[in-house]
Amino acid sequence: MEFSMKGFCGLAGILAVTLWSCGSKQTAEEKRKADSLAACIADGMPSRASAIRNASLVTEGAGDSTGMVWIPGGKFLMGADEFPDSRPMHEVTVNGYYIDAHEVTNAEFAAFVKATNYKTVAERPLNPADYPGVPADKLVPGSAVFTPTPARVSLDNPLQWWNYVPGANWAHPEGPSSSTKGRENYPVVHVSYEDAAAYAKWAGKRLPTEAEWEFAAQGGKGNHTYYWGDQLKPGGKWVANIYQGSFPDRNTKEDGYLTAAPIKSFPANPYGLYDMDGNVWEWCEDLYRPDYYQKSPAANPKGPSDSYDPDEPGAVKRVQRGGSFLCSDDYCIRYKAGSRGKGEVTSGSNNLGFRCVMDKK
């Protein structure tokens, strides 16, 4: 049975279930522009903060740079004037580091799960004691799945295209009847920040700071409109997996993909990195604050000491970068260079993944 978030949201309204939202104080236009997990996923996603306390213990790995690219570090201009929380553009220096050439895949995450018996947040049951009054049969593990609408709709209500699907998780991206068989080389999705951090620890790596992420995404070319340059379709070709057509009802699939694409489906950047733009959002280590760039250190910034989102003051959020297959100029424009996403740390969806970095041993 598919349990819609709208129904859960109705229960939450009278039962004080903690929810995180798209920023209800924003206008429809602001929501359209503010793409991130916090905006593109729907109001009504139940918080999994209680489940996070049941995390499996993961032993830290030794680390292996196989499949990673060495980024020598250096100085660059970070941010974007187009987005309020990405201002001011400022000069930053980062030390050298290794970064995964591509997003962590289903096969790689499966190896982690096999070795550790780790259960992602989306797989963990919700404790009825944490949701008084909500029927126990409604409190089932699951995650958010994008579902196209049958016709063009107003873009001010994401509940029209996001569904909370019981049984949806990294191994079953669209729900219990789906699997990752044949999709081993696709990016793993439905991972919360905690899940991504646990994998990174097991691999002897860590999640990137957003400064490290942006420096790598620029590929040594400096600041441009897009990470690949200033033209949306250089040479008339799509060079990233984003959305074409009418959102959210009709994806024309001009780039070849309706949802996530296998790794290395699009050209690498000058550093040899794939999908630094589009495909799936990627978690960063930094806590999110919209004003952080006003006081960010010039050398190796690691984010603020606390999280604050004025649209949802009580939620703990981390930065996400790169946009996803749902981003376009019609909706979700934060695939552009220098822009920032944000996500509540226990959340997941089928357009959210990650990659890791590692310091030189």
ABEGO torsion letter per residue (X at the ends): XBBBAAAAAAAAAAAGBBBBBAGAABBAAAAAABBBAAAABBBGBBBAAAAAAABBBBBBBAEBABGBBBBAEEBBBBEBAABAAAOBBBBBBBBBBBBBABBBBAAAAAAAAAAAGBBBAAABBBBAAABBGBBAAABBBEBBBBBBBABBBBAABAAAABBBBBGBBAABAAEAABBABGAAABBBBGBBAAAAAAAAAAAGBBBBBAAAAAAAAAGGAEBBABAAEABABBGGBBABBBBBEBOAABBAGAAGBABBBBBGABBBBAAGBBGABEGBBBBBABBBBAAAAAABBABGBAEBABBBBAABAABBBBBBBGEBAABBAABGAAABBGBBBBBBAABBBAABBBBBBBBBX
